[in-house]
Amino acid sequence: MKRSREKSWHHRANSIRRRLLVGCIGLYPTLLIVLAILSPLTKGLSFPLMVLIEVLVLVPVTQLISFPLAGRVVSLMVYKMSGGKKQ
């Protein structure tokens, strides 16, 4: 029973690390690109309006493109690091 709990905790910790890694890999480059593209368009706007526009663009792009792509990249990295064994 104790061994099972340790394994479960280890699995959850790996899952959390993996989600954080996918989030960072997916969000950082996307954020840089979106902010660079939108900065000329949002330059003179108030801060709340600027953030709203950026969020309206950023959320769909990250959820539909960046995060799934980052998830595949992380899965491929884990697969290669495990020596080709599926996890």
Long-range contacts (C-beta under 8 A, 24 or more apart in sequence): 18-74, 18-78, 21-74, 22-67, 22-70, 22-71, 22-74, 23-67, 23-70, 25-70, 25-73, 25-74, 26-62, 26-66, 26-67, 26-69, 26-70, 26-71, 27-62, 27-66, 27-67, 29-66, 30-58, 30-61, 30-62, 30-65, 30-66, 31-58, 34-58, 34-61
